[in-house]
Amino acid sequence: MQRKDTDLLDFLDARIEHFHDRSIRRLFENRENIQGLVEIMATDLAARLDFSQLSPVNRSFIPEMLREREADIVFRVPFESPGSANELLLYILIEHQSSVDETMGFRVLLYMLLIWDAHYRRWTTEKVAKRDRLLPPILPIVFYTGDRKWHTPLTLEAIMDIPEELSRFVPKFETLFLSVKDAEVATLTKTGHPLGWLLTVLQKEKAGKAEISRALVEALSHLEGVDTIAGGQRREAIVYLLLLILHRRPVAEHRELVGLIDRHTPDMEVEPMAETMAEVLVARGIEQGIEQGIEQGIEQGMEQGIARGARDASVGSILTVLTARFPTHNPEPIKAALDAIEDLDRLAALVETAALTPSFQDFLQVLDS
């Protein structure tokens, strides 16, 4: 189903540093992408799951302090079991991590216990017959997008110091683990699902411009060639790629990479969409800069903090506008000169100058003066 543009604006309104969690959550709100992930990680199970019946689980059973995490998602989906006369529901728990957590085995178990505890409490309140008091199986998935190597096993024993003779008393369960940055491209794309190709671009989020450009071209060619991909899902894939570029790539590369996507998706208005995103992000960046300045001001003096936040936001706006208007010029070298300007009124005037000046050289002359 195609998401409303208001949903996208709500996403852009989130704090910029929360991009990874929010973007992954948005990605996996699409049932087709849940199917793609399970196909990549457990092909045998995916063939027996009815993803057309997949539905999100209300996370109200999770304590508020844990519920604050944006990308811990739980779904339920029917599992075809020849040996069962009744419908068997499988719970899919997706835990997104952008940093290594040595206690992940414990955290996964905690989430599983919370799910089962919610069932146990429902049995009591709804007076469920004893013959129907059956806990659902859970498929735990850790989806890791960080850069560091993850060496710690996802087991409880990994964070215990116990003799071998006591290990049999430690709960054991299997957790599916995908380290996106370490995975082979062939692994991510073996099923041909669009999600796998999006992940190949995510792999290159910090690579050189040439590398991420090649990954984009390859992914876009497959997104265009998959006949089964619905229009709404394809649009969501393009939106994700644009968000990745705007949040994770240098400002100087934005126009070129957005143009690359635009050339490979002539049926979509990519550049206007990217411009709208950029405008919202600039406005949000100014607001967050002021907020950050206020927070710093609590410790260092309110007036100084607000000024610093406003100054940083103005410098960011100038660089963004110059990059958009003069894509052949890289404004990053003048950032130091802009950072040295303490006068907020002058910076505000330079934002207007950047938007109206007829050429990049004219802006430099105003800056020098």
GIJOQUI-V362520 format. One record per helix or strand. SS is the DSSP state (H for helix, E for strand). FROM is the first residue (numbers start at 0). LEN is the number of residues. Records with the same first field share a line. If there is no record, write none. Layout:
SS = FROM-LEN + FROM-LEN
This chain:
H = 4-8 + 15-12 + 30-11 + 42-4 + 50-3 + 58-3 + 63-4 + 103-22 + 129-3 + 156-3 + 163-6 + 184-5 + 193-10 + 208-17 + 230-18 + 250-14 + 269-31 + 301-24 + 330-9 + 343-13 + 359-9
E = 48-1 + 54-2 + 71-8 + 87-10 + 136-8 + 175-4
